[in-house]
Amino acid sequence: MLKLPVIFALGAATGGGIAATRGHAASMAATVPVVDAITAPSIVAPVPGAISSRPIMDVRGLLSALHGLPGVVCGLAAEAASGWGGDSWMNAPAPPLGPDVSARVRHFPRARLTPSDIRMVLDSVASSDPCVRELSVRLVGRLDAPLVEATLLQRLAATQAVATREASALALGLVGSKQAMAALQGLLGEESDGLRANAVWSLGRLDDARVAPAVRRALRDDAALVRDAAASALGMLEDQDAVDELLRVVRTDKVARVRRTAAWALGNLEEKRAGAGLVASLRAETDEEVRETIVWALGNIEATDAAPALADVLRRDANGDVREMAAWALGELEVASAAGALGEAAGGDAEPSVRATAAWALGQFELRQAPSGLIKAVTDRDPDVRTRAAWALAEMHDPQAITALRAALKGESAPDARKAQVRALVLSGEKSEAFFKELLTSDDPEVRAAAVGGMAGQRMHPWPWPMPRPRPFPE
C-alpha cells in the first residue's frame, strides 16, 4: 500500500479545516505522521499554535511534492488543497479518484494565494506532470476570472502542447470566463478528444444560452468522452431545446456512461415532456446505473404518468439501488395508486434501504389508513426502517396504528426509533394517561419530554425528519 507524508494541516484555532503545508516549521515535524493515503478518510495533522481562518498555502512545496504521484493520491491531494472536488464526470487533466476510493476531506473554502503564488500556479498549468496540472487547474478554478483568463487564453493561442491546452480549457470553465466563449467554441473542431471534451464541458459552465447550439452538436461527436461532457454541459445550461437530443442519447448511445449523464441532464432540466421517452428507455435499459439515473430523473421532473412504470421497477428490478430510487421517485410523485407497491416494499423488500425509503415515501402521501406493510415496518429488524415507518404513520394520523406502535415501543432499543414511535403515537391519537405515565420512567430524556407533551395534548412531529439518501449525479 502506498504511503504518503501528510501535507495538510488542521487549523486548530478555527475548529477544523485543511491547508496545504510542507516544512512550515521544524516544530511541526514531530506532529506529521505517515498515513495510508489511499484509505485515510481525511489527511490531517495538528498544527501547534493559532492559525488564521484563511491559511497561507505553501504552493511551491506542495507542487514539488505532487510530482509523479499516481492519479488516486493526486486526486485526494488536489481536492483537499484546492477546497474543490470537481465534477467527477468531467475530463480532468489527471485520472479521477478510483471507483473504490471514498474520501471525505474537510477544508477551508479558500486558502490565500499571494501574487507570486498565482503566477506560479498559472505557470504550472503547463507542467508536463499530470498531477501538478491537476492541482494547478483546480487552484486556478478558485480564483476570480479577471486575474487569470487573459493568461489562460494566451496559453491556448500560443502553445501546441495538447496537455497544456486541455488544462487551460478546463480552467477557463472553472473560473466561468465568458471572455473565453469564442475560443472554447473554436476548440470543438480540434483533433484531441480530451481538448474537445474539456472545451464543451467548460462551455456548460458559462451559463450563457448562446453556446447551447454548439454544445448540442457535440452530442453527436464520435468520441464518447465528448458526448458525455456535452450531455453534462446541457444539464448545467438547462437548455430546454436539448430535450429531444438528450432523449435520443439515452435511447441509442452505445456507451452506458453517456446514457447515464444524458438521463441526469434531462432530470436536471425538469421538463415534463421528457417523461414518456424516459419511461420507454427505462424499460429497455440493461445497465443498472443508467436505470437508477433514469428513475431519479422521472422523480425529479415529477412525471406523474410514470408512476405505473416506477411501481413496476420497485416490485421487479433486481438491483436494490434502482428499487430504492424508484421508492424515492414515487414519494416525489405522490400518486395514490402507487401506495400499494410502496406498502409491499416497506414491509417485504429484501434490502433495508428500500424498505426505509418506501416507508418515507408513504409518509409523503395523504393517506388516512396505513398500508399493512407500513405497520409491519415499525417492527422491522433495521432501526432506520422502524424510524421512518413511525414517521410515516404519524403523518397519516391513523388510530389503527396505535396498537402496532405501542407493541413496537415496548421492545425498542434504538433511541431515534423510540422517539419517533412516541411522537407518532401522540399524532395518531394516543390519549392513555397510564401509557404516558409509564413513559415517564424512561432513561431517555427526550422520551420523557415527549410523554409530558402527550399528556398535555401537544401534537408533535417526529424528529429527526427521516429523508432518503441524496439524489444521484453522474459518478
N, C-alpha and C positions, 0 to 999 in steps of 0.2 A: 504493500500500500504506500502510495506516495506521501511523503511528509513535506510540509511547507512551513517555514518560520512564520509566525504570526506577524502581519504587517498592518494590523488595525488596532487602534487603542480606544478603550471605552472611556467616554467623557464622564468621569465620576462626579464632577461638580454639578453636572446638569441632569443626572439621573439616567444617563444612558446615551448611546449614540456611537457611531464609528467614524474615526478619521484615519486616513492612511498615514502611517508613520514608519520610519526606518532609521534607527540610530539617532533619535531625537536627543537622547541624553544617556550618559553612561549608567545613571541610576536606574534606567528603565530596563537594562539588560536582564537583571535578575527576575523581572516580573513577566518576561515574554517567554512562554513555553513553546515547545514544538508541538503542533497538534495535527491530527489527521485532517487534512484539508478537503478530503473527499466527503467524509461523513459528518464532520462537525456541523451542527445546526447553525452556529454563528462563530465567527473567528474574532475573539476579543481578548484583551488583556487589560488589567487595571493600570492606570497611569497615576503615579504619585503626584499629589498637588492639584490645584484647581486648574480647570481648562475652560477656555471661553466657549460659549454656546455655539460659536461658529469657528471651529478649529482651523488652523492653517495646515494645509496638506503639503507633505514633502514630496512634491511631484517628481523631482529628479530621482530621488531614491526609489520611489515606487516604480517608475518606468524602467529603471535599471533592474529591479527585482523581477519584473514580469517577463524579461527576455527569455524566450524558449519554453515557457510553460505550456502544458497541454491545454486543450480547449476547456475542459471542465473546470480546472483550477483557475484558469484565466477568467472564465465567466463569473465564478464566485468573487474573485478579487475585484474585477471591474464593477460588478453590481454593488459591492459594499463601498468601494472607494468613490464611485460616481453618485451613489444615492439614487440610482435609477436602474431598474431591472430590464428595461426594454420591453418590446413586444416580441414574444418568443417565436412568432411565425415569420418575422422579417429575416431577410438575408443579412445576417450580421457579418462583419469582417472576419471574426474568428468563430469557430464552432460554438453553438449554444450549449447550455447545460444538457448533460445526458438525460435520457428518459427516466433513469432510476435515481437521479440526484434531486434531493429536496433541500433547498437552502432558505432559511428564513433569517435574513440579515437586517438587523435594526440599525438605522443610521440617521445622521442629521440630514435634513433635506438638501442642504447645500454647504459645502466647505468653501472657505475663502481661497481664491486664487489671486496671486499677485500678478501685475502686468507681465513680469518675466515668465511666470508660470504659464500664462495664457499663450505667450509666444512659443514656449516650449511644447505645449500641448498641440498647438496648431502645426508646428513642425513635425511632431510625432505622428500626425495623421498620415504622413508619407513614409512612415517607417517600413522597413522590409519585414519586420517581425509582426505576425498577425495578432499576437497578444497585446503588444504595445499599441497597435492600431485600434484594437477593441476598446481598451481603456481610454485612449485619446478621443475617439469618436464619442464615447459616452460622456466624457467630461465636456467636450465641445457642446454637446446637446444640452448641457445645463446652463450655458452662457446666453446672454442676450444677443439676439441676431445681429444688430449693428456692429458688435465687437468682432464678429468672425466671418460674416457672409462674404465680404469682399475678398478676404484671403482664400476662402474655400472656392469661390467662383474662379479666382485666378488660377488655383490649382487645377481645376477641371479643364481650363483652357490651355494651360501651359505644359501639361505633362501627358505622356502617352502610357505611363505605368498604370496598368489596369487596377491593381490593388489600391493605389492611391486615389484613383478616380472613383472606385466603388466606395471607399471610405468617405470621400468628400461628398458624394451624392447623398449618402446616408446621413451625414452630419447636417447637411443643408435641410433635410426634412426634420431632423430633431430640433433644430432651432426655429423651424417654421418660417424660413426665409422666402417671402413672396417675391423678392427680387430675383430669386433663382428659378422662377416658374418657366421661363423660356429655355433656360439652359437645361433644366431637368427634362422637359419635353423633348429637347433635341437629343437626349441620351437614349430615347426609346428605340432608336434605329441602330444602336451600337451592336457590335458582334458579341460582346461579353454578356452571357446570361445574367451574371451577378450584377453587372452595371445596370442593365435594363431593369432588373428586379428592384434594386435599391432606388433607382430613379422613380419608378412608378409608385413604390411604397411612399417615398418622400412627397410625391405629388398629393397623395391622400392626406398628408399631414398639413397641407397648406390651407385647408378649409376654404377653398375657392372653387365655385361651381364651373369656372371656365376650363378647368383641367379635366372635367369629367369625361368628355368625349374621347380624349386621348387615353384615359385610363380604361374606359370600356373597350377600346380597340385592343388593349393589351390582354384582355381576357382570351383572345384568340392567338396569343403568342405560341410558338412551337415549344417553348421551354416551360415545364410545369412550375419552376421557381418563379417565373414572371407572372404566370396566370394566378398563382397563389397570392403574390404580392398585389396584383391588380384587384383581386376579389376583396382582400382586406382593405385596400385603399377605398374602394367603392363603399364599403361598410362605414368607414370613417367619414367619408364625404357625405353620407346619407343621400346618395344620388337615386331619387325615385325612378328616374328613367332607365336605371340599370336592372330593374326587376326581371324583365324577360330574359336578358342575357345571363343574369345570375341563375335563374331557374334552369336555363339550358345547361350551364356548367354543372349544377347539382345533378342534373338528369344524365348527362352524357360524358363528362370528363373521365378519362381513364385513371386518373390519379386520385386516390381517396383523400389525401390531404387537401387538394384543391377543391374537391367537392365539399369537404367539411368547412373550409373557410368561406366558400360561397354561401353555404347554408347559414353560417354565422352572420354574414353580411346581410342576408335577407331578414334575419331576425332583428338585426340592429336597425334596419330601415323601417320596421314596424308597418309595413304596407300589407293590409289585409288581403289584397287581391293575389298575393303570393301563396295563400293558404292551400288552394286546390292543387297547385303544382307541387308544393312541398309534400302534401299527402301522397300524391302519386309516386314521388321519388322515395318516400319513406317505405312504401310497400315493396319497391323493387330493390332497395339498398341492401347490400350484403355486408358492408363494413359497419361494425358496431359503433365506432366513434362517430362516423358520419350520421348514423341513425340517431344517436344521442343528441347531436347538434341540431338535426332537423326537428326533433321533438322539442328541444329548447326553443327553436325559432317559432314553432307553432304556438307555444305558450306565450312567448314574448309579444307576438303580434296579436294575441288574443283571437285566434282563428276559431271561433265557436263551432263552425261547421266541421272542424277536425276532431271534435270530441269522440265520435264513434271510433275513428281510427286510433286515437290515443288510448281509448279504453281497451281496444284490441291489443295494442302494444303492451299495456300494463298486464294484461292477462297471459299473453303468449310469448313475449320476447324472451329469448334465452339468456340475455345479458342483464345482470342486476342493475348496472348503471343506467341502462336505457329504460328499464322499468321504473326506476326511481325518478328519472327525469319526466317520464310520462305522468307519474303521480303529481309531480310539481306542476306540470303544464295544465293538467285537469283542474288543479286548485286555482290556477290563474284564470281559467275559462269560466269556472263556476256554473257549469251546465248541469242541471239537476239530474239528467239522465245518466250521468257518469257516477253517481253516488253508489250504485250497486257494485261497479268494478272496484271503486276505491274501498268500499267496505270489505270486499273479498280480500283485497291486498292488505289492508290494515290487520285483518285477522288471520291471514294464512300465507302470505308470501314467505318464501324461504329466506330472504335477505332482511335483516333488521332495518337497514337504511330505507328499504322500500316500504316496510310496514310503518316506519316512523313518518315518512313523507306522505304516505297515503292518509294517515291519521291527521296530519297537519292540514292536508288538502280538504278533508271533510269538514274541518273547522271553518273553512272559507265559505261553505255553503250555508244558506239559511234554512237548515233542516229543523223540523220540530220533533222528529223522532230519530233517535240514534240508530244507525245500522248495527246489526248484531255483531259484525266483525269489529266494529269500533269498541263496543262494550267488551268484547273478548280481549282487545288490545290493552285494557287497563291492567290486566294480569300477565302481560307479556313477560318473557324472561329477560328482555332487554330494557334497562331503565329509561333510555331515551324514548322508546316506543311508549312506555307507560306514561311518561310525562306529556308527550304530545297528544296521546289519546285523552288524558284528563283535560288538557286544554280544549280540545275539540268538543268534548262533552259539555264543558262549561259554556261554550259558545251556543250550544243548542238548547240549553235550559230544559232538558228532558227529565221530568221527575222519575221516569222509569230507570234512569241511570243511577239513582241514589243507592239502590241495593248493591249494585256492582262496585260502585266507588267505595262504599263502606267496607265491603269484603276485601277489596284491594288494599285499602288503607291499613287494615289490621296486620297484614303481613309485609307492609312496605318498609324497605330498609334504605332506599336511596332518598337523600334529602330533597332534591328537586322534584322528584315524582311525588313525594309525600306532600310537599307544599301545594303542588298543582292539584292533587286529589282533594285536599281540604278546601281549597278555593272553588274547585269545581262543584263540590257538594253544596257550598253556600249558594252558588249561582243556579244550581239545579233545584233549589227549594228546600234543602235540609233545614229543619227547624227544631230538631230534638235537643232540648236543653241538656238532657242527660248525656247525649253524644258529645256535645261541645265541652261539657264539664270534664269528661274523660280525656279529651284532648289537652286540657289544661295541665295534665300531668306529664306531657311530653318533654323530652330533653331538648327538643328543638325550639328555640325561642320564636322562630317565625311561625311554626305550627301553633304555638300558644297564642301568638298575636292574631293569627287567622281565626282561631277558636273564639277569642274575645270579640273580634269583628263580627263573626257569625252570630254570636249571641246578641249583639247589638243591632243585627239586621243589615249589616253592610253588604253590598253587592260587589265583591272584589273579583277582578280578573286574575287568572293565574299569572305568575311571574316566575322566571323569565318567559317571555313570549317565545315559544319554540318556532324556529324557522327552518326551512330546508337548506341544504348546502348551497354554496354560491352558484350563480348561473355560470355555465361554461363559456369559455372563449377558446379559440384555436390554441393548441399547445404545441 
